[in-house]
Amino acid sequence: MDTYKNQSFLKLTFRFASVFLVIVTILKIIISIFKNGGISGMIAEFFSAETWQIFVTTQLVMSLIYGLIMAIYYKFIKK
């Protein structure tokens, strides 16, 4: 029996979304450090007073969408 079929939909969504959130956020920050020439450039791009809310919102929305899509796939589509 598939272990994903036995879990609740919300728990499965949270599980996929949280893993995606951590991995993509770390990758985005690392790429920004190299692209902008250091930590100060990354902070200016993502964590300044004007841009941190956009960064956090974008990451959360992307993670939620990914989590929902993967949960739907594993719970209802995959046999």
N, C-alpha and C positions, 0 to 999 in steps of 0.2 A: 504494500500500500504506500502511496506517495505521502510523504510527511507534510507536504504543503496543503494537501486536501483536508487534513485534520485540524489545521489551525484556523482561528477566526480571521475574517477578512481584514479587520482593522489592525490586528496584531501583525499580520503578514505585510500590510501596507506600511506600517511603521518600521518594520524590520528592513524592508528594501529601501525605504526613503532615508533612514538613518545611515545606513552603510553608504549609500550614494552621496548623501550630504557630506560626510566626513571625507571621502575619497576625492570628490570633485573640488571641495573647498581647499584641501591641501594642495592638489595639483594646480588650481588656479593661482594660489598664493605663490607657489614655487615658480611657476612660469612668469608671473608678474615681477618677481624679484630679479630674474635674469633679464627680462624684457626692459624693465625700467632702471636698471643699473644699481640695484641694491634694495635694502629694506626701506629706506626713506622714500624711494620711488613707489614701492608697493603700498606703503602707508598713504602716500599722497593720492594714489589711484583708488584704493578701496576703502580706506578708513579715515578719510578726512571728515570734517564736520558736515559737508554737503553730500558725501557719497556713501557713507557706511550704511544708511538705511536702504539705499537702492541695492547695494551688494547683498545685504542680509535677505531682503525680500526676494531677490532673484534666486538666490541659493535655495531658499525655502520652497518657493513655487516650483522650481525645477525638480527638487527632491520629491515633493508631493506628487507631481505628475508622473515621475518615474516610478515611484512606489505604487501608485494606483495602477499604472499600466502593467507592471510586473505582477502585482497581486491578482489582477484580473486574469492575466495569462496563466499563471501557475494554479490558481484556484478553480477557474472555470473552463479554460481552453485546453491546456495540456492534459493529455490522457495518461 
